[in-house]
């Protein structure tokens, strides 16, 4: 069995096991194999016998052919996600075109991005702290999350998607190109796009080899998060720490606000400081124990835009201000395009 097929088999096996909330040991016991053997299968280091593969396929309720078939491209998977929706397919074609053009520009301009490291066996908050340290952020706010993650290997395309698609973001990893892309729904509020981007960055850092990931907006609502794959909770906890480090929040509460229990005005001030939406800031404060659940609910129901206008006027972006419904290519993409045009003019 070839290395490519082994790798594909391992990814599919791990995905199906995790979808059933099984550990490697659980699966091994169920089919009469060792957990070490399951581990080696999942990382593509061992080839299963036909009997072993049949046992795994039968337990996971899949055909043997499912594990042996060649892996489809992420774009093929995306188009199949909503086969009957022509409009969705049209939007995916635009995303695919952007990805192809981006990689062409990288080649023509000799500006290939290096990827951030792949993390494993780590808790989300620890991964956020380590990644911040690796790229030199300290505990200060990230003023441009889109450029920050792009410079570390996750190429960003901000594109408006219709509400009917129920999609906040899409992550794909092109294995043959060793290149990662994320589509961020540009029809959503600006501050929400910040959290979505950090969430997709977590998938890039930890889940890039697990295949296509489409994030539903419900993934960002605590009440629904438990309904999704465990990696979504991991990505969300990473995003909150990555965008709003606990150490910085504690520093603001003690040194600036001089309070362990922030008021609603304090929460508004901090959400503007970190550049996130009100719900993300309130959720972070609740998770850290800075506000209780009743205050969280009370603050969440407030009219954030009106309140911010009262406190700060109409200067700066409001928490739910929406971008114009148009595609936004990244600064890096445009920069490479200018460089390539300049090279062509000289020739």
Order of alpha helices (4+ residues) and beta strands (2+ residues): alpha-alpha-alpha-alpha-alpha-alpha-alpha-alpha-alpha-beta-beta-beta-alpha-beta-alpha-alpha-alpha-alpha-alpha-alpha-alpha-alpha
